[in-house]
Amino acid sequence: MHVRRVRMPTTGLESWTVLDPNGAVEPVERWLAYLTSIEKSPNTVKAYGHDLKDWFTYLTGTKLDWRQVKLEDLGGFVAWLRLPPEVRSGKVLALPTVREHCGDSSVVRKLSALSSFYEFHARHGIDLGELLITWRRRAGARNGWKAFLHHVAKHQPQRHRTITIKPPKRIPQVLTLQQVQTILDACQRLRDRLLFATLFDAGLRIGEALGLRHEDLAVAERALTVTRRDNDNRARAKSRDPRTVPVSAGLLRLYADYLHSEYGALDSDYVFVNLWGHPYGHPLTYATAYDLVKRIRQRTGIRYTPHLFRHTFATELLRRGTPIETVAKLLGHTVFHTTELYGHLTVEDARRKLEAAGWLAGREVRL
């Protein structure tokens, strides 16, 4: 099975589907088309497609009908996800010491995708038998629908069995300010330096940066606006709501130098475009941006991804005492829980705060 990009015939919107040897997997295609129609991000739809590809690959290997699965089958799927690909395919046997292939966070995301997939088909009247989802209304429930893992045992309607996986909290990796400077200085072109500087100075995602238009930069106000659009390079902002981020004068000077020295008289709406590669004048793609990252990695020896600039932006603001509500707004987060991940303190961060509070010296208690 594999995931394939498609264009919906009625709307022309880009979507994704899962193909097996007989063609499109119809229940998956219906659900992914629905997600596209309600304007889910193409990257989200693609990720869900890969999750459902894994599920239907597992069902094929175990000869299970997707409409007749039970909670025990889901447990088998989770165990199967942990295996390396060569073990899943049956080419080699799993050794007791083999490392898990799929981590907790990935498993939870796949289970979430399955939850939405089965809820969608349940609401559309598909007979799913003794299933992972119970679609009767719960009195007082906020959303009215039971999560598919909250399974009601047959013959015991008041007892529930639940599969839960709680992944360990992972502290986001960040760059040091010296590493950021090293990466910027390793860029041989102003366009490349401006791209990474924008990620760092405004905390943008790479898709948000690649979709920037000249009209999004307000030089007089020293701000840029992130807006979701259908871009030629398939870059896309994650949030539907536009957000405006203040930027430094240094970033705007770099932008002006880039326009004067490299961009020239090129007629394009996009800020980041192909100036030396093919096709000339077209907006940079994800692939081109990641090729640039690989070259800078080799040049500097720093292992980084574009998203680390966003991590660093958020962490530095929180370290400097910026209220978490402000940081969340700048990042485009709708819940503070997501932003709180960036608020971790290193030992040195904690030491500075304790020293500023006068806790490590000058106390009335003699130790």
Secondary structure, DSSP 8 states (H G I E B T S, - for coil): -EEEEEE-TTT--EEEEEEETTEE-HHHHHHHHHHHHTT--HHHHHHHHHHHHHHHHHHHHTT--TTS--HHHHHHHHHHHTS-HHHHTTSS---TT---SS-HHHHHHHHHHHHHHHHHHHHTT----S-S---S--TT-SSS---TTEEE-TT-TT-EEE--------------HHHHHHHHHH-SSHHHHHHHHHHHHH---HHHHHT-BGGGEETTTTEEEE-----TT----S-SS-EEEE--HHHHHHHHHHIIIIITT---SBSSB-SSSSSTTSB--HHHHHHHHHHHHHHH-----THHHHHHHHHHHHHTT--HHHHHHHHT-SSHHHHHGGG---HHHHHHHHHHTT-SSS-SS--
